[in-house]
Amino acid sequence: MFMPLEDFPNDTHLIGDLAYRLTKTLLVGFKDNGYLTDRQKNFNKTLSKARVIIENAFALLKGRFRRLKYMETIILENTVTIILTASILHNICILNDDEFHDIGNLNEEILGERLRKP
């Protein structure tokens, strides 16, 4: 399940923000030194949109499976397995019409119902 970076297929990449350096397998945006071309700016914008989608996906997983917020990430192989498993379970829930509801809102709804009852 875990694939070392040197075994990544040639057309596969990870994406990161400017805190990381560009590598063979990691795409990062261009540093804005005030002289970016329109093409470089467009690349940065597109990369940023992709990162937002990924960040939102992780937020959904962390919302559904709260334990992920406190997950130990020391052993990379275990982290990959846990995230992949959570993603599969999340997709199974969606296929079975078990849509995720924010637990915070759910608690407010329950509390509101209790307050309305005589």
C-alpha positions, 0 to 999 in steps of 0.5 A: 500500500505504501509506495516509496517516492522513487517508485512513483510513476512518472506522470504522478506528483504530490503537490505542496505549498511554498514551504517545500522545495520542488522535487521530481515528485513534488510540485510547488508553486513559483515564488513570487518575486514580483516578476512572475509571468502570467503563465507562472501566476496561472500555474500558481492559481491552478495549483492552489485550487487543487490544494484547497480541494485536497485540504477540504477532503481532509477536513471532511474526513476529520469531521466524520472520523474525529480521531484523525485530528489526533492521529500519530503521524510518526510512521508514514506507512501507518498514516497512509493506511489509516487515511486510505481506510478512512477514505474508503469508509467515507465513500462507502457511507456516501454510497449508502446515503449516510451523508456526513452532518457536522457533529457541532450542528447536530449537537445544537439541533439536539440541544434545541429540541430538548429546550423546546420540549415542555 
